[in-house]
Amino acid sequence: MANNRTLRTVETMTRDLQKLGVTAGATLIVHSSLKSLGSVCGGPVAVIHSLMAALGPSGTLVMPTQSTNLSDPAGWENPPAPEAWWDTIRRSMPAYDRDLTPTLGMGIIPETFRKGPGVFRSDHPQVSFAAWGERARSIVADHALAPSLGDQSPLGKLYNADARILLLGVGHDSNTSLHLAEYRAAYPGKAQVTKFAPVVRNGRREWASFEDIDYDSSDFDAIGRDFEQRHGVLRGKVGEADCVLASQRSMVDFAMNWLPRYRPSSLVDSDRRE
């Protein structure tokens, strides 16, 4: 039986991105699923090359490169850590290293991207970002422990740069930018929590604690759906992937108004530890 699948290449995906609305010189934060694209000649490397080609040398490409496993083992769930291990983990887990620490649950595209030439990664041990291009250094610079996803974080800098969000075969539940709206908005049940991570300070590993927002993405799909109904987005295909291209600033502003009105306090478990 003949194989009727289409093989995607850097050139075909670059054309798809341009047709969708990705323009040279833009600043783009990308959330992605390689599997959704279909058969890709070159896999994640080809996807990254196509994004860079569509943006050109004056553009900026950003991806979240989170490593949320660098956290307090008391809050681990998938899988949980035996309580007998907790003290050892807190004492011995290697500190975050922006060159060495892998991503967790982000997919193969950002995991490949973070190691690429000319790519810079921020210093946050749990919610780092990697960036390439014209604004890369400034976007990832000075990423403080807390607020981890606030105005001075890479998300806030993307907002100021009037960035675009590209959902490449994933839904709004993957839209990290909406955490900036959580930071800015006042909504029922908004809470601070104490978080922990292994970091290097003054050349020495430390088990650091910091106060941050208890971020929650469980209603991001609803926010995205309502935003699309009221404002619209650009939709199209890259390879076989259903894609959304939207203004980050518009989505964050919309979510800031949405959260106080629609997020119930029951979404937030004040006893949850990270």
Secondary structure, DSSP 4 states (H G I P E B T S, - for coil): ----PPEE-HHHHHHHHHHHT--TT-EEEEEE-TGGG-EETTHHHHHHHHHHHHH-TT-EEEEE---TTSS-GGG--SSPPPGGGHHHHHHHSPPP-TTTPPPSSS-HHHHHHTTSTTEEE---SSS-EEEEETTHHHHHTT--SSSTTSTTSHHHHHHHTT-EEEEES--GGG-TTHHHHHHH---TT--EEEEEEEEEETTEEEEEEEEEE----TTHHHHHHHHHHHH--EEEEETTEEEEEEEHHHHHHHHHHHHHHH--GGG--TT---
